[in-house]
């Protein structure tokens, strides 16, 4: 494999050319799925005040230390405290206040007795509190009370930059009172397909032509990983047409140009030639299967990744190289592709290049079993549709027996369950 760059070395070179995009401030409700670009420091305690974790009665625990079913303690109910309202009176010995879940604990009380442990059985909405209540169970100080700052103390470091915000993260930021958050903007990815043989979807079939699937697949993958795809359409196999598309990408201030086809050594493969006129090419062949003719460089200082034209090769090249580049552009800290160790249900053979094989991974007792999804040709998109994983066979390994273990990238977290 002389002249081919190893996958790890190629990826290292590529990632060294990327850095996170600009930061922007967004309303909190628009930040789910965005990458956090600031430290989050709590400016208030959570909960901000001691409150009840149950519907019940706020009491002084010493008043009911000997309470029981056979000898209930009777307390005077002096107030009704719904959630969102502060008590107007202090609880004195022999007194109680009816309290709702989340309502502030009144001064003087140190415990809450749930309604189930009292004589109050009328729980219909709108029913007034009783004048007196019988308590059937003792309480210790702090029972059913959420103390102030139990979850978070003011000044605590809550979140670090470089994570993708989840719904629960946004909920916590809302509880902290944050109306806006600093995040990284979405990377802009210009997607270009090249080739005289390509037709846009929706056009009537023509002799010798095929529909362009790469533009849709690569745009969807870019969006899936948090980028904003920009379609450049289809460029015919002419240097001036390809150059016009690349100029458009640079003028639109794309953060990455992502092309498919035109990077091999054919008579009509012009992407490399055009890139080298107004930019540079770092490498263009990688020791992998599928996807050997993969180029990386820059056009007018915009990074460019040129993927092969075969749809499976383009998909694999995206997962290996474009995905981590997009994650770095987006400001994420973790660029590593999660892997699972799986057991082969059949022998596999490769040509010695680092290989990414389409497979179905199934859950069996104590292990994951992998089977190939038929022919591994780089133009066979159906086998990719049928797969739920890519098996990774290291370089220099040409065969593996049934029962051997390999790393696998699962598509999402899905695999068949038995």
DRENGU-538348 format. One line per 3 residues: number of its first residue (from 1); their letters; for each residue x negated, y negated, z of C-alpha. Coordinates in Angstrom, 1 decimal. Each point is the difference from the previous one (the first is absolute). Layout:
NUM> A> X,Y,Z | ...
This chain:
1> XXX> 0.0,0.0,0.0 | -2.9,-2.4,-0.9 | 1.1,-3.6,-0.2
4> XXX> 3.1,0.5,2.2 | 0.4,-2.0,3.2 | 1.1,1.9,3.1
7> XXX> 3.5,-0.8,1.3 | -1.3,-1.2,3.4 | -2.7,-2.2,-1.5
10> XXX> 2.4,-1.5,-2.6 | 2.6,-0.7,2.7 | -2.7,-1.7,2.2
13> XXX> -1.1,-2.2,-2.9 | 3.6,-0.9,-0.8 | 1.1,-0.9,3.5
16> XXX> -3.0,-2.1,0.5 | 1.4,-2.4,-2.6 | 3.3,-0.6,1.8
19> XXX> 1.0,-2.2,3.0 | 3.4,-0.9,1.5 | 2.2,-2.5,-1.8
22> XXX> 1.2,-3.3,1.5 | 2.1,-0.3,3.1 | 3.5,-1.5,0.1
25> XXX> 2.6,-0.7,2.7 | 3.4,1.6,-0.4 | 3.2,0.0,2.0
28> XXX> 0.1,3.1,2.3 | 2.9,1.6,-1.9 | -2.1,0.2,-3.2
31> XXX> -3.1,1.7,1.5 | 1.0,3.7,0.1 | -2.5,1.8,-2.1
34> XXX> -2.4,-2.9,-0.2 | -3.5,0.2,1.4 | -0.6,-2.0,3.2
37> XXX> -2.7,-2.7,-0.3 | -0.2,-1.3,3.6 | -0.4,1.3,3.5
40> XXX> 3.2,0.2,1.9 | -0.4,-1.2,3.6 | 3.1,0.1,2.3
43> XXX> 1.0,-3.5,1.2 | 2.8,1.3,2.3 | 0.5,3.0,2.3
46> XXX> 2.3,2.8,-1.3 | 2.4,0.3,1.6 | 0.0,-3.7,0.7
49> XXX> 1.9,0.6,3.3 | 0.9,2.9,2.2 | 3.2,1.6,-1.3
52> XXX> 2.3,2.9,0.4 | -0.5,3.2,-2.0 | 3.5,1.2,0.9
55> XXX> 3.6,-1.2,0.4 | 0.5,0.0,3.7 | -0.4,-2.0,3.2
58> XXX> -3.1,-2.1,1.1 | -0.7,0.7,3.7 | -2.5,-0.2,2.8
61> XXX> -1.3,3.6,0.1 | -0.3,-0.1,3.8 | 3.8,-0.4,0.3
64> XXX> 0.6,3.3,-1.6 | -2.9,2.1,1.2 | 2.4,2.4,1.7
67> XXX> 2.8,0.0,-2.6 | 1.6,3.3,-1.0 | 3.2,1.5,-1.2
70> XXX> 1.1,0.8,3.5 | -1.0,-3.3,1.4 | 0.1,-2.7,-2.7
73> XXX> -1.2,-3.5,0.7 | 2.5,-2.8,-0.6 | -1.4,-3.3,-1.5
76> XXX> 1.7,-3.3,-0.8 | -0.2,-0.8,-3.7 | -0.8,-3.7,-0.3
79> XXX> -0.7,-0.5,-3.7 | 0.4,1.4,-3.5 | -3.2,-0.3,-2.1
82> XXX> 0.3,0.7,-3.7 | -3.0,0.2,-2.4 | -1.2,-3.5,-0.8
85> XXX> 1.2,-1.6,3.2 | -2.1,-0.9,3.1 | 1.5,0.7,3.4
88> XXX> 1.2,-3.0,1.9 | -0.3,1.5,3.5 | -2.6,2.0,1.9
91> XXX> 0.7,3.5,1.2 | 0.1,0.2,3.8 | 0.1,3.1,2.2
94> XXX> 3.4,1.7,-0.4 | 0.6,-1.5,-3.4 | -0.2,1.1,-3.6
97> XXX> 0.5,-1.4,-3.5 | 1.5,1.9,-3.0 | -2.7,-0.1,-2.7
100> XXX> -0.1,1.0,-3.7 | -2.9,1.6,-1.8 | -2.6,-2.7,-0.9
103> XXX> 1.3,-2.6,2.4 | -2.5,-1.8,2.3 | -0.4,1.5,3.5
106> XXX> 1.4,-2.5,2.5 | -2.2,-1.4,2.8 | 0.1,2.2,3.1
109> XXX> 0.7,3.2,-1.8 | -2.7,2.7,-0.6 | 1.9,2.9,-1.5
112> XXX> 3.0,0.8,-2.2 | 2.5,2.8,0.7 | 1.6,1.5,-3.1
115> XXX> 3.8,-0.2,-0.2 | 0.1,3.8,0.0 | -1.3,0.0,3.6
118> XXX> 2.7,-2.4,1.3 | 3.8,-0.1,0.5 | 0.5,-2.3,-3.0
121> XXX> 1.6,2.1,-2.7 | 1.9,-2.5,-2.0 | -2.5,-0.7,-2.8
124> XXX> 2.5,-1.4,-2.6 | -1.3,-3.2,-1.8 | 1.1,-3.2,1.8
127> XXX> 0.7,1.6,3.4 | -1.0,-2.3,2.8 | -2.5,1.1,2.6
130> XXX> 1.4,1.5,3.2 | -0.1,-2.0,3.3 | -1.8,2.9,1.7
133> XXX> -1.9,3.1,-1.2 | -0.8,3.3,1.6 | -3.5,1.3,-0.7
136> XXX> -0.5,3.8,0.0 | -3.8,0.3,-0.6 | -3.0,-1.7,1.6
139> XXX> -2.4,-2.0,-2.1 | -3.7,-0.9,0.2 | -1.5,-3.4,-0.7
142> XXX> -0.3,-0.3,-3.8 | 2.6,2.6,-0.9 | 1.5,-0.8,-3.5
145> XXX> -1.8,-3.3,-0.1 | -2.2,-1.0,-2.9 | -2.6,-2.3,1.6
148> XXX> -1.3,-3.1,-1.8 | -2.9,0.8,-2.2 | 0.5,3.8,0.2
151> XXX> -0.6,0.4,-3.7 | -2.3,-2.9,-0.8 | -1.8,-2.7,2.0
154> XXX> -0.5,-3.5,-1.4 | -3.5,-0.3,-1.5 | -0.2,3.7,-1.0
157> XXX> -1.4,0.9,-3.5 | 2.9,1.7,-1.7 | -0.9,0.5,-3.7
160> XXX> -3.2,-0.3,-2.0 | -0.2,-1.3,-3.6 | -0.3,2.6,-2.8
163> XXX> 3.1,2.1,0.8 | 3.1,0.2,-2.1 | 3.0,-1.3,2.0
166> XXX> 2.7,2.6,0.7 | 3.6,-0.8,1.1 | -0.9,0.7,3.7
169> XXX> -3.0,-2.4,-0.2 | 2.3,-2.7,-1.4 | 2.5,0.7,2.8
172> XXX> -2.7,-0.5,2.6 | -1.1,-3.2,-1.6 | 3.6,-1.2,0.2
175> XXX> 0.1,0.8,3.7 | -3.1,-2.1,0.4 | 1.8,-2.9,-1.7
178> XXX> -2.2,-0.1,-3.1 | 2.0,-1.7,-2.9 | -2.9,0.1,-2.5
181> XXX> -2.9,2.3,-0.5 | -3.3,-0.3,-1.9 | -0.4,2.8,-2.5
184> XXX> -2.0,0.7,-3.2 | 1.8,-0.8,-3.2 | 0.7,2.9,-2.3
187> XXX> -2.8,0.7,-2.4 | 0.9,-0.7,-3.6 | -0.7,2.9,-2.4
190> XXX> 0.1,-0.5,-3.7 | 0.9,3.2,-1.8 | -0.9,0.6,-3.6
193> XXX> 0.5,3.0,-2.3 | -2.0,0.3,-3.2 | 0.5,2.1,-3.1
196> XXX> 1.6,-0.2,-3.4 | 1.9,3.2,0.8 | 2.0,-1.6,2.9
199> XXX> 3.6,-1.1,-0.1 | 1.9,-1.8,2.8 | 2.8,2.0,1.5
202> XXX> 3.3,-0.9,-1.7 | -1.3,-0.2,-3.5 | 1.1,2.7,-2.5
205> XXX> -2.5,2.8,-0.5 | -2.4,-0.4,-2.8 | -2.3,2.6,-1.8
208> XXX> -3.3,0.5,1.8 | 1.0,-2.3,2.9 | 0.5,0.8,3.7
211> XXX> 1.7,-2.0,2.7 | -2.2,-1.9,2.5 | 0.3,1.6,3.4
214> XXX> -3.2,-1.3,1.6 | 1.2,-3.6,0.3 | 3.0,1.0,2.0
217> XXX> -1.8,2.6,2.1 | -3.0,-2.3,0.8 | 2.3,-3.0,0.7
220> XXX> 2.1,2.1,2.3 | -3.1,1.4,1.8 | -1.4,-3.5,0.4
223> XXX> 3.4,-1.2,1.5 | 0.1,3.1,2.3 | -3.4,-1.0,1.5
226> XXX> 1.1,-3.6,0.6 | -1.1,-1.8,-3.1 | 1.9,-2.2,-2.5
229> XXX> -0.2,1.5,-3.5 | -0.2,-2.3,-3.0 | 0.8,1.7,-3.3
232> XXX> -2.3,-0.9,-2.9 | 1.9,2.3,-2.4 | -1.6,2.2,-2.6
235> XXX> -3.1,-1.1,-1.9 | -0.7,1.6,-3.4 | -3.5,1.4,-0.7
238> XXX> -1.5,-3.3,-1.1 | -2.6,-1.9,1.9 | 1.7,-3.3,-0.4
241> XXX> 3.3,1.3,1.3 | -1.6,1.5,3.1 | -2.0,-3.2,0.6
244> XXX> 3.2,-2.0,-0.2 | 1.6,2.2,2.7 | -3.1,-0.2,2.2
247> XXX> 0.0,-3.8,-0.4 | 3.6,-0.1,1.1 | -0.8,2.0,3.1
250> XXX> -2.8,-2.4,0.9 | 2.2,-3.0,-0.6 | 2.7,1.4,2.2
253> XXX> -2.6,0.3,2.8 | 0.3,3.7,0.4 | -2.0,1.6,2.8
256> XXX> -0.5,3.2,-2.0 | 0.4,1.0,-3.6 | 1.1,3.6,-0.4
259> XXX> -0.2,1.4,-3.6 | 0.7,3.5,-1.3 | -1.7,1.5,-3.1
262> XXX> -2.7,-1.6,-2.1 | -2.9,0.7,2.3 | -1.3,3.2,-1.6
265> XXX> -2.4,0.3,-3.0 | 2.5,0.2,-2.8 | -0.1,-2.1,-3.1
268> XXX> 3.1,-1.9,1.1 | -0.9,-0.4,3.7 | -0.6,-3.8,0.3
271> XXX> 0.5,-0.8,3.7 | -3.7,0.5,0.9 | -1.1,-2.1,-2.9
274> XXX> 2.3,-2.9,0.9 | -0.8,0.1,3.7 | -3.8,-0.2,-0.7
277> XXX> 0.5,-3.2,-2.1 | 1.3,-2.1,2.8 | -0.8,2.1,3.1
280> XXX> -1.9,3.0,1.1 | 0.3,3.7,0.3 | -1.3,1.7,3.1
283> XXX> 0.7,3.6,-1.0 | 2.2,1.8,-2.4 | -0.3,3.8,0.5
286> XXX> 0.6,1.8,3.3 | -0.6,3.7,0.9 | 3.6,0.9,0.5
289> XXX> 2.8,2.0,-1.5 | 2.3,-1.3,-1.3 | -1.1,-3.5,-0.6
292> XXX> -3.6,0.0,-1.1 | 0.2,-3.1,-2.3 | 0.8,-2.5,2.7
295> XXX> -1.5,-3.5,-0.2 | -0.6,-2.7,2.6 | -1.2,-3.5,-0.6
298> XXX> 1.3,-3.5,-0.1 | 1.5,-2.3,-2.7 | -0.4,-3.8,0.7
301> XXX> -0.8,1.0,3.6 | 3.2,1.9,0.4 | -0.7,3.7,1.0
304> XXX> 1.1,2.5,-2.6 | 0.6,3.7,0.4 | 0.5,1.8,-3.3
307> XXX> 1.8,3.3,0.4 | 0.2,2.8,-2.6 | 3.1,0.1,-2.3
310> XXX> 1.2,3.5,0.9 | 2.7,-0.4,2.6 | -1.3,2.4,2.6
313> XXX> -3.5,-1.4,-0.3 | 1.4,-3.5,0.5 | 1.9,1.2,3.1
316> XXX> -3.0,1.7,1.5 | -2.3,-2.9,-0.8 | 2.5,-2.3,1.7
319> XXX> 0.1,2.1,3.2 | -3.8,0.4,0.1 | -1.1,-3.5,-0.8
322> XXX> 2.9,-2.5,-0.4 | 1.8,0.8,3.2 | -2.9,-0.7,2.4
325> XXX> -0.9,-3.2,-2.0 | 3.6,-1.2,0.4 | 0.0,0.7,3.7
328> XXX> -3.2,-1.9,0.4 | 1.4,-2.9,-2.0 | 3.1,0.1,2.1
331> XXX> -2.1,-0.5,3.2 | 0.5,3.5,1.4 | -2.7,1.5,2.3
334> XXX> 0.6,3.7,-0.7 | -0.8,0.9,-3.6 | -0.3,3.8,0.5
337> XXX> 2.4,2.2,-1.8 | 1.6,2.4,2.6 | -0.8,3.6,-0.7
340> XXX> 1.3,3.4,1.1 | -1.9,3.2,0.0 | 1.8,2.6,-2.1
343> XXX> -0.5,3.7,-0.9 | 0.0,1.1,-3.6 | 2.6,2.6,-0.9
346> XXX> -1.9,0.8,-3.3 | -3.5,-0.4,-1.3 | -0.9,-3.2,-1.8
349> XXX> -2.7,-0.8,-2.6 | -1.5,-3.4,-1.0 | -2.8,-1.2,-2.2
352> XXX> -2.2,-1.2,2.9 | 1.3,-3.6,0.1 | 1.8,-1.2,3.1
355> XXX> 3.5,1.1,-0.8 | 3.4,-1.1,1.0 | 2.5,2.8,-0.7
358> XXX> 3.8,-0.3,0.0 | 1.6,2.4,2.5 | 3.0,0.7,2.1
361> XXX> -0.8,0.2,3.8 | 2.3,2.0,2.1 | 0.2,0.3,3.8
364> XXX> -0.5,3.5,1.3 | -0.4,1.1,3.6 | -3.3,-1.6,1.2
367> XXX> -1.3,-1.2,-3.3 | 0.8,-1.8,-3.3 | -0.1,2.2,-3.2
370> XXX> -0.8,-1.6,-3.4 | 0.9,1.3,-3.5 | -0.9,-1.7,-3.2
373> XXX> 2.8,-1.4,-2.1 | -1.0,1.7,-3.3 | -2.3,-1.3,-2.7
376> XXX> -2.3,-2.8,1.2 | -0.3,-1.9,-3.3 | -0.3,-3.7,0.5
379> XXX> 2.9,-0.7,-2.3 | 2.4,2.4,1.8 | 2.1,-2.5,2.0
382> XXX> 2.6,2.6,0.9 | -2.4,1.9,2.2 | -0.7,-3.2,1.9
385> XXX> 3.8,-0.5,0.5 | 0.3,3.5,1.3 | -2.9,-0.5,2.4
388> XXX> 0.0,-1.4,3.5 | -3.7,-0.1,0.5 | -3.4,-0.3,-1.6
391> XXX> -2.6,2.6,1.0 | -3.6,-1.3,0.1 | -2.7,2.4,-1.2
394> XXX> -3.5,-1.5,0.7 | -2.5,-0.5,-2.8 | -2.3,2.9,-0.8
397> XXX> 2.7,2.5,1.1 | 1.3,1.9,-3.1 | 2.2,2.6,1.7
400> XXX> 1.8,0.7,3.2 | 1.7,3.2,1.0 | 3.4,0.5,1.3
403> XXX> 0.0,-0.7,3.8 | -2.6,-2.8,-0.3 | 0.7,-3.3,1.7
406> XXX> -0.1,-3.4,-1.7 | 1.0,-3.5,0.8 | 3.2,-1.3,-1.5
409> XXX> 1.7,-3.3,-0.4 | 3.7,0.4,0.6 | 2.3,-2.4,-1.9
412> XXX> 1.5,-1.9,2.9 | 0.5,2.4,3.0 | 2.3,2.5,-1.9
415> XXX> -0.7,3.6,-0.4 | 2.4,3.0,-0.3 | 1.1,1.4,3.3
418> X> 0.7,3.7,0.6
